[in-house]
């Protein structure tokens, strides 16, 4: 299982915004990009994965966010999903920090699996 957190962004996050949010999540960590799967992997300095971040997806369908997550987010919104390993408090904190920084920069709201 994973701890999931989703940023529901009012404005499309550009590369600079994503990088700033990733740095806010864990400033000493390294970032790998998996271009084939459109993922970013935030790694602890010791090498373990703290956070997997998916590229932004545009949601245009009215009611879709409510249907999937149970929260209101009128379209259009940019859905940015991040996952942290279950039971890793440091990774969960990084996920929450990433999403908070992302939403602060783009407007919107966030949702977490707990």
Backbone as a printed PyTorch tensor [residue, N CA C, xyz], in Angstrom:
tensor([[[  0.8350,  -1.1730,   0.0000],
         [  0.0000,   0.0000,   0.0000],
         [  0.8920,   1.2530,   0.0000]],

        [[  0.2510,   2.3350,  -0.3420],
         [  0.9490,   3.6200,  -0.3600],
         [  0.0950,   4.6760,   0.3280]],

        [[  0.7470,   5.7540,   0.7110],
         [  0.0570,   6.9590,   1.1420],
         [ -0.0370,   7.8250,  -0.0980]],

        [[ -1.2610,   8.2070,  -0.4770],
         [ -1.4800,   8.9830,  -1.6980],
         [ -1.9320,  10.3900,  -1.3490]],

        [[ -1.4150,  11.3460,  -2.0880],
         [ -1.8300,  12.7320,  -1.9410],
         [ -1.9540,  13.3200,  -3.3420]],

        [[ -2.9950,  14.1260,  -3.5370],
         [ -3.2710,  14.6780,  -4.8660],
         [ -3.4250,  16.1830,  -4.7680]],

        [[ -2.6910,  16.8880,  -5.6130],
         [ -2.8730,  18.3190,  -5.7590],
         [ -3.8650,  18.5670,  -6.8780]],

        [[ -4.9090,  19.3200,  -6.5900],
         [ -5.9140,  19.6930,  -7.5890],
         [ -5.6970,  21.1690,  -7.8820]],

        [[ -4.9210,  21.4260,  -8.9150],
         [ -4.3810,  22.7590,  -9.1990],
         [ -5.2860,  23.5580, -10.1300]],

        [[ -5.5380,  24.8040,  -9.7870],
         [ -6.3460,  25.6860, -10.6400],
         [ -5.5890,  26.0710, -11.9090]],

        [[ -4.2790,  26.2250, -11.7920],
         [ -3.4440,  26.5530, -12.9550],
         [ -2.4880,  25.3980, -13.2320]],

        [[ -2.1860,  25.1910, -14.4960],
         [ -1.2630,  24.1190, -14.8660],
         [  0.1080,  24.3720, -14.2440]],

        [[  0.6420,  23.3980, -13.5100],
         [  1.9750,  23.5800, -12.9290],
         [  3.0530,  23.4420, -14.0100]],

        [[  3.8670,  24.4780, -14.1540],
         [  4.9660,  24.4000, -15.1180],
         [  6.1680,  23.7200, -14.4560]],

        [[  7.2290,  23.5450, -15.2280],
         [  8.4080,  22.8290, -14.7320],
         [  9.0200,  23.5120, -13.5160]],

        [[  9.1220,  24.8400, -13.5390],
         [  9.7010,  25.5670, -12.4020],
         [  8.8700,  25.3770, -11.1360]],

        [[  7.5560,  25.3800, -11.2820],
         [  6.6690,  25.1910, -10.1340],
         [  6.8340,  23.7900,  -9.5560]],

        [[  6.9060,  22.7910, -10.4240],
         [  7.1060,  21.4180,  -9.9460],
         [  8.4420,  21.2710,  -9.2270]],

        [[  9.4920,  21.8320,  -9.7990],
         [ 10.8190,  21.7330,  -9.1810],
         [ 10.8140,  22.4190,  -7.8140]],

        [[ 10.2060,  23.5920,  -7.7210],
         [ 10.1350,  24.2950,  -6.4370],
         [  9.3710,  23.4840,  -5.3950]],

        [[  8.2690,  22.8700,  -5.8020],
         [  7.4840,  22.0550,  -4.8760],
         [  8.2610,  20.8060,  -4.4510]],

        [[  8.9980,  20.2110,  -5.3800],
         [  9.8230,  19.0410,  -5.0490],
         [ 10.9120,  19.4340,  -4.0590]],

        [[ 11.5490,  20.5580,  -4.2830],
         [ 12.5970,  21.0370,  -3.3630],
         [ 12.0120,  21.3260,  -1.9770]],

        [[ 10.7990,  21.8700,  -1.9340],
         [ 10.1470,  22.1390,  -0.6440],
         [  9.8540,  20.8420,   0.1070]],

        [[  9.5990,  19.7800,  -0.6300],
         [  9.2570,  18.4920,  -0.0140],
         [ 10.4200,  17.9090,   0.7670]],

        [[ 11.6030,  17.9860,   0.2060],
         [ 12.7870,  17.3850,   0.8320],
         [ 14.0260,  17.9740,   0.1780]],

        [[ 14.5040,  19.0890,   0.6910],
         [ 15.5790,  19.8320,   0.0320],
         [ 16.8760,  19.0540,  -0.2240]],

        [[ 17.1760,  18.0590,   0.5860],
         [ 18.4350,  17.3270,   0.4360],
         [ 18.3130,  16.0940,  -0.4520]],

        [[ 17.1150,  15.8050,  -0.9090],
         [ 16.8920,  14.6060,  -1.7130],
         [ 17.2830,  14.8160,  -3.1690]],

        [[ 17.4260,  13.7030,  -3.8640],
         [ 17.7270,  13.7230,  -5.2850],
         [ 16.4610,  13.3930,  -6.0630]],

        [[ 16.4000,  13.8760,  -7.3080],
         [ 15.2230,  13.6400,  -8.1480],
         [ 15.6590,  12.9060,  -9.4080]],

        [[ 14.9710,  11.8030,  -9.6990],
         [ 15.1500,  11.0770, -10.9520],
         [ 13.8840,  11.2500, -11.7700]],

        [[ 14.0390,  11.3220, -13.0780],
         [ 12.8750,  11.4010, -13.9680],
         [ 12.7910,  10.1180, -14.7700]],

        [[ 11.6050,   9.5420, -14.8210],
         [ 11.3230,   8.3930, -15.6690],
         [ 10.4910,   8.9240, -16.8310]],

        [[ 11.1640,   9.3140, -17.8900],
         [ 10.4950,   9.9840, -19.0080],
         [  9.5160,   9.0770, -19.7390]],

        [[  9.7770,   7.7730, -19.7530],
         [  8.8730,   6.8460, -20.4290],
         [  7.5190,   6.7710, -19.7340]],

        [[  7.5400,   6.8260, -18.4140],
         [  6.2880,   6.7240, -17.6560],
         [  5.8150,   8.0740, -17.1130]],

        [[  6.5240,   9.1530, -17.4620],
         [  6.1680,  10.5110, -17.0340],
         [  6.0730,  10.6160, -15.5120]],

        [[  7.1040,  10.1050, -14.8330],
         [  7.1680,  10.1170, -13.3760],
         [  8.4270,  10.8150, -12.8950]],

        [[  8.3240,  11.3850, -11.6990],
         [  9.4920,  11.8880, -10.9800],
         [  9.6240,  11.0610,  -9.7160]],

        [[ 10.8460,  10.6490,  -9.3970],
         [ 11.1110,   9.8880,  -8.1780],
         [ 11.9770,  10.7460,  -7.2640]],

        [[ 11.4710,  11.0380,  -6.0910],
         [ 12.2180,  11.7860,  -5.0940],
         [ 12.8960,  10.7600,  -4.1960]],

        [[ 14.2220,  10.8030,  -4.1610],
         [ 14.9860,   9.8090,  -3.4010],
         [ 15.6620,  10.4560,  -2.1990]],

        [[ 15.5840,   9.7480,  -1.0880],
         [ 16.2940,  10.1400,   0.1240],
         [ 17.7880,  10.1170,  -0.1930]],

        [[ 18.6070,  10.9240,   0.4850],
         [ 20.0580,  10.8740,   0.2340],
         [ 20.6560,   9.4730,   0.3640]],

        [[ 20.0060,   8.5810,   1.1320],
         [ 20.4850,   7.2010,   1.2610],
         [ 20.0430,   6.3160,   0.1040]],

        [[ 19.1930,   6.8570,  -0.7940],
         [ 18.8100,   6.1180,  -1.9870],
         [ 17.3850,   5.5990,  -2.0440]],

        [[ 16.7110,   5.4670,  -0.9130],
         [ 15.3430,   4.9270,  -0.9520],
         [ 14.3810,   5.9530,  -1.5470]],

        [[ 13.3350,   5.4510,  -2.1860],
         [ 12.3340,   6.3310,  -2.7880],
         [ 11.4460,   6.8890,  -1.6800]],

        [[ 11.3690,   8.2250,  -1.6270],
         [ 10.4660,   8.8990,  -0.6950],
         [  9.1130,   9.1500,  -1.3390]],

        [[  9.1530,   9.4880,  -2.6250],
         [  7.9450,   9.9730,  -3.2650],
         [  8.0030,   9.7060,  -4.7630]],

        [[  6.9010,   9.2210,  -5.3140],
         [  6.7340,   9.0810,  -6.7500],
         [  5.6740,  10.0820,  -7.1710]],

        [[  6.0110,  10.9410,  -8.1230],
         [  5.1140,  12.0170,  -8.5470],
         [  4.7740,  11.8120, -10.0140]],

        [[  3.4750,  11.7960, -10.3070],
         [  3.0240,  11.6670, -11.6880],
         [  2.9260,  13.0400, -12.3370]],

        [[  3.0580,  13.0790, -13.6450],
         [  2.8610,  14.3260, -14.3860],
         [  1.4090,  14.7670, -14.2640]],

        [[  1.1930,  16.0710, -14.4150],
         [ -0.1460,  16.6510, -14.2700],
         [ -1.0800,  16.1570, -15.3730]],

        [[ -2.3340,  15.9290, -14.9700],
         [ -3.3870,  15.5450, -15.9220],
         [ -4.5350,  16.5360, -15.7910]],

        [[ -5.0240,  17.0040, -16.9050],
         [ -6.1300,  17.9510, -16.9180],
         [ -7.4560,  17.2180, -16.7430]],

        [[ -8.2620,  17.6740, -15.7710],
         [ -9.5980,  17.1230, -15.5430],
         [-10.5950,  18.1980, -15.9520]],

        [[-11.4120,  17.8920, -16.9470],
         [-12.3910,  18.8440, -17.4710],
         [-13.8340,  18.4520, -17.1940]],

        [[-14.0700,  17.2400, -16.7720],
         [-15.4210,  16.7160, -16.6270],
         [-16.0300,  17.1880, -15.3090]],

        [[-17.1610,  17.8980, -15.3650],
         [-17.8260,  18.3190, -14.1270],
         [-18.1850,  17.1100, -13.2590]],

        [[-17.8970,  17.2050, -11.9660],
         [-18.2340,  16.1400, -11.0290],
         [-17.2390,  14.9940, -10.9580]],

        [[-16.2400,  14.9740, -11.8280],
         [-15.3050,  13.8400, -11.8570],
         [-14.4520,  13.7660, -10.5920]],

        [[-13.9490,  14.8890, -10.1200],
         [-13.1420,  14.8830,  -8.8980],
         [-13.9990,  14.4380,  -7.7120]],

        [[-15.2190,  14.9390,  -7.6210],
         [-16.1280,  14.5380,  -6.5450],
         [-16.4040,  13.0330,  -6.6140]],

        [[-16.6210,  12.5180,  -7.8170],
         [-16.8940,  11.0860,  -7.9940],
         [-15.7150,  10.2270,  -7.5390]],

        [[-14.5080,  10.6590,  -7.8670],
         [-13.3240,   9.8650,  -7.5630],
         [-12.8080,  10.0510,  -6.1350]],

        [[-12.8860,  11.2890,  -5.6230],
         [-12.2650,  11.5870,  -4.3350],
         [-13.2420,  12.0250,  -3.2470]],

        [[-14.4510,  12.4260,  -3.6480],
         [-15.4070,  12.8930,  -2.6630],
         [-15.2210,  14.3320,  -2.2240]],

        [[-14.4180,  15.1000,  -2.9660],
         [-14.2200,  16.5280,  -2.6730],
         [-14.6220,  17.3420,  -3.8910]],

        [[-15.0080,  18.5850,  -3.6320],
         [-15.3930,  19.4810,  -4.7260],
         [-14.1640,  20.1880,  -5.2820]],

        [[-14.0430,  20.1780,  -6.5840],
         [-12.9990,  20.9220,  -7.2940],
         [-13.5400,  21.1910,  -8.6910]],

        [[-14.2020,  22.3340,  -8.8830],
         [-14.8110,  22.6060, -10.1740],
         [-13.7730,  22.5990, -11.2970]],

        [[-14.1180,  21.9850, -12.4210],
         [-13.1720,  21.9350, -13.5280],
         [-13.0350,  23.2970, -14.1960]],

        [[-11.9630,  23.5070, -14.9000],
         [-10.8630,  22.5550, -15.0740],
         [ -9.8790,  22.6130, -13.9010]],

        [[ -9.3030,  21.4740, -13.5710],
         [ -8.2230,  21.3910, -12.5890],
         [ -7.1380,  20.4760, -13.1490]],

        [[ -5.9370,  20.7140, -12.6830],
         [ -4.8090,  19.8580, -13.0250],
         [ -4.5680,  18.9230, -11.8450]],

        [[ -4.6590,  17.6290, -12.1000],
         [ -4.5350,  16.5680, -11.0990],
         [ -3.0680,  16.1320, -11.0720]],

        [[ -2.4110,  16.3020,  -9.9200],
         [ -1.0160,  15.8770,  -9.7560],
         [ -0.9820,  14.9200,  -8.5700]],

        [[ -0.6910,  13.6680,  -8.8560],
         [ -0.7300,  12.6160,  -7.8340],
         [  0.6810,  12.2580,  -7.3840]],

        [[  0.8210,  12.0960,  -6.0690],
         [  2.1010,  11.6860,  -5.4910],
         [  1.8420,  10.5350,  -4.5240]],

        [[  2.7700,   9.5890,  -4.5030],
         [  2.6350,   8.4120,  -3.6370],
         [  3.8970,   8.2310,  -2.8130]],

        [[  3.6860,   7.9500,  -1.5310],
         [  4.7930,   7.6670,  -0.6150],
         [  4.6260,   6.2380,  -0.0930]],

        [[  5.7230,   5.5620,   0.2020],
         [  5.6130,   4.2090,   0.7600],
         [  4.8520,   4.2160,   2.0860]],

        [[  3.9950,   3.2390,   2.2710],
         [  3.2250,   3.0970,   3.5090],
         [  4.1770,   2.8940,   4.6870]],

        [[  3.8670,   3.5160,   5.8070],
         [  4.6340,   3.3090,   7.0210],
         [  5.9330,   4.0920,   7.0970]],

        [[  6.1680,   4.9930,   6.1740],
         [  7.3890,   5.8080,   6.1740],
         [  6.9770,   7.2480,   6.4940]],

        [[  7.1250,   7.6320,   7.7640],
         [  6.6720,   8.9560,   8.2130],
         [  7.3950,  10.0800,   7.4800]],

        [[  8.6680,   9.9010,   7.2110],
         [  9.4300,  10.9270,   6.4930],
         [  8.8990,  11.1000,   5.0690]],

        [[  8.5610,   9.9960,   4.4280],
         [  8.0170,  10.0510,   3.0700],
         [  6.6340,  10.7040,   3.0640]],

        [[  5.8030,  10.3840,   4.0550],
         [  4.4800,  11.0060,   4.1350],
         [  4.6070,  12.5180,   4.3310]],

        [[  5.5310,  12.9320,   5.1730],
         [  5.7620,  14.3660,   5.3770],
         [  6.2110,  15.0270,   4.0810]],

        [[  7.1010,  14.3750,   3.3450],
         [  7.5640,  14.9220,   2.0640],
         [  6.4000,  15.0440,   1.0830]],

        [[  5.5170,  14.0620,   1.0590],
         [  4.3600,  14.0990,   0.1610],
         [  3.4460,  15.2680,   0.5030]],

        [[  3.1860,  15.4480,   1.7870],
         [  2.3280,  16.5610,   2.2150],
         [  2.9780,  17.9130,   1.8990]],

        [[  4.2700,  18.0300,   2.1210],
         [  4.9770,  19.2820,   1.8190],
         [  4.9570,  19.5800,   0.3190]],

        [[  5.1970,  18.5530,  -0.4880],
         [  5.1690,  18.7360,  -1.9360],
         [  3.8210,  19.2870,  -2.3860]],

        [[  2.7530,  18.6360,  -1.9500],
         [  1.4240,  19.0360,  -2.3930],
         [  1.0470,  20.4120,  -1.8630]],

        [[  1.4030,  20.7150,  -0.6350],
         [  1.1100,  22.0350,  -0.0750],
         [  1.8150,  23.1290,  -0.8680]],

        [[  3.0760,  22.9130,  -1.2090],
         [  3.8240,  23.9000,  -1.9990],
         [  3.2410,  24.0380,  -3.3980]],

        [[  2.8580,  22.9250,  -3.9930],
         [  2.2840,  22.9360,  -5.3400],
         [  0.9710,  23.7170,  -5.3680]],

        [[  0.0860,  23.4210,  -4.4270],
         [ -1.2150,  24.0870,  -4.3840],
         [ -1.0640,  25.5680,  -4.0130]],

        [[ -0.1040,  25.8860,  -3.1680],
         [  0.1420,  27.2920,  -2.8230],
         [  0.5620,  28.0920,  -4.0590]],

        [[  1.3020,  27.4540,  -4.9500],
         [  1.8030,  28.1400,  -6.1420],
         [  0.7710,  28.2070,  -7.2740]],

        [[ -0.1350,  27.2470,  -7.3320],
         [ -1.0630,  27.1730,  -8.4680],
         [ -2.5150,  27.4560,  -8.1140]],

        [[ -2.8020,  27.5470,  -6.8220],
         [ -4.1890,  27.6480,  -6.3820],
         [ -4.8160,  26.2690,  -6.3970]],

        [[ -5.9270,  26.1340,  -5.7250],
         [ -6.6140,  24.8550,  -5.7170],
         [ -6.7000,  24.2610,  -4.3380]],

        [[ -6.7150,  22.9430,  -4.2870],
         [ -6.8640,  22.2200,  -3.0210],
         [ -6.1160,  20.9090,  -3.1350]],

        [[ -6.1030,  20.1770,  -2.0230],
         [ -5.4490,  18.8740,  -2.0460],
         [ -6.3360,  17.8390,  -1.3780]],

        [[ -6.0180,  16.5940,  -1.6220],
         [ -6.7070,  15.4430,  -1.0390],
         [ -5.6380,  14.4530,  -0.6290]],

        [[ -5.8530,  13.7730,   0.5030],
         [ -4.9220,  12.7360,   0.9450],
         [ -5.7020,  11.4830,   1.3190]],

        [[ -5.0550,  10.3370,   1.1710],
         [ -5.7150,   9.0630,   1.4580],
         [ -5.9550,   8.8520,   2.9400]],

        [[ -5.3390,   9.6880,   3.7720],
         [ -5.6410,   9.7070,   5.2220],
         [ -5.2260,  11.0290,   5.7970]]])
